Amino acid sequence: MNQVLAAIIVCLGISLIFGIYIFLQVGMPIVWMVLVGTLIVFFYTSPPVMLNYRGLGETAIFLAFGPMIVIGVFVDLARTIKWEPELVSSMPEVFQWVLCS
């Protein structure tokens, strides 16, 4: 158990270092995205919200691992917020939804 705890601390420390660097380079939009992603991850199975037990788990995971990642990478690289990359990246999901319906 001590090895697992040590690995967790090392990984969180490395993530914190990179997170601070990205925050200093990009600013607050990244912090807001990280905060929303953290809330989604925490409340996926944690009470009182428990998104997966309320039928919102798949939607939350889609948002966290789909649009938020695309927007986050675009904001980090372009240093601006635009919705065009999100619209383009959502096209495969829209086509899949239309074909499966």
C-alpha positions in Angstrom: 0.0 0.0 0.0 2.9 2.4 0.7 4.2 1.9 -2.9 0.8 2.8 -4.3 0.6 5.9 -2.1 4.1 6.9 -3.2 3.1 6.5 -6.8 0.0 8.6 -6.3 2.0 11.4 -4.7 4.6 11.3 -7.5 2.0 11.4 -10.3 0.0 14.2 -8.6 3.2 16.2 -8.1 4.2 15.8 -11.8 0.7 16.8 -12.8 0.7 19.8 -10.5 4.0 21.0 -12.0 2.7 20.7 -15.6 -0.7 22.2 -14.6 1.0 25.3 -13.1 3.1 25.7 -16.2 0.1 25.6 -18.5 -1.8 28.0 -16.2 1.0 30.5 -16.4 1.1 30.2 -20.2 -2.6 30.2 -21.0 -4.5 31.6 -18.0 -7.9 31.1 -16.4 -9.8 29.3 -19.2 -7.7 26.2 -18.5 -8.4 26.5 -14.8 -12.1 26.5 -15.4 -11.9 23.5 -17.7 -9.9 21.6 -15.2 -12.4 22.5 -12.4 -15.3 21.3 -14.5 -13.4 18.1 -15.4 -12.5 17.5 -11.8 -16.2 17.9 -10.7 -17.3 15.4 -13.4 -14.7 12.9 -12.3 -15.5 13.3 -8.6 -19.3 13.2 -8.9 -19.4 10.4 -11.4 -19.8 7.9 -8.5 -19.6 10.0 -5.4 -22.7 11.0 -3.4 -24.8 13.1 -3.3 -24.8 13.6 -7.1 -23.7 10.1 -8.4 -24.1 10.9 -12.1 -23.8 7.3 -13.3 -26.7 6.2 -11.2 -28.9 9.0 -12.4 -28.5 8.3 -16.1 -26.0 11.2 -16.7 -22.8 9.2 -16.4 -22.3 8.6 -20.2 -23.2 12.2 -21.0 -20.7 13.5 -18.4 -17.9 11.2 -19.6 -18.7 12.3 -23.2 -18.3 15.9 -22.3 -15.2 15.4 -20.2 -13.4 13.2 -22.8 -14.8 14.8 -26.0 -15.5 18.5 -26.3 -13.6 19.6 -23.2 -10.4 18.0 -24.4 -10.7 19.5 -27.9 -11.5 22.9 -26.6 -8.7 22.7 -24.0 -6.1 21.7 -26.5 -7.2 24.4 -28.9 -7.1 27.1 -26.2 -3.7 25.9 -25.1 -2.3 26.0 -28.6 -4.1 29.1 -30.1 -4.4 31.1 -26.9 -7.9 32.0 -27.8 -11.4 30.5 -27.4 -13.4 29.7 -30.6 -16.2 27.3 -31.2 -15.2 26.3 -34.8 -12.9 23.5 -33.6 -15.6 22.1 -31.4 -18.1 22.0 -34.2 -15.7 20.3 -36.5 -14.7 17.7 -33.9 -18.4 16.9 -33.1 -19.2 15.9 -36.7 -18.3 12.2 -36.2 -20.6 12.0 -33.2 -23.4 13.7 -35.1 -23.1 11.3 -38.0 -23.0 8.3 -35.7 -26.1 9.5 -33.9 -28.0 10.0 -37.2 -26.9 6.6 -38.6 -27.8 4.7 -35.4 -31.2 6.3 -34.9 
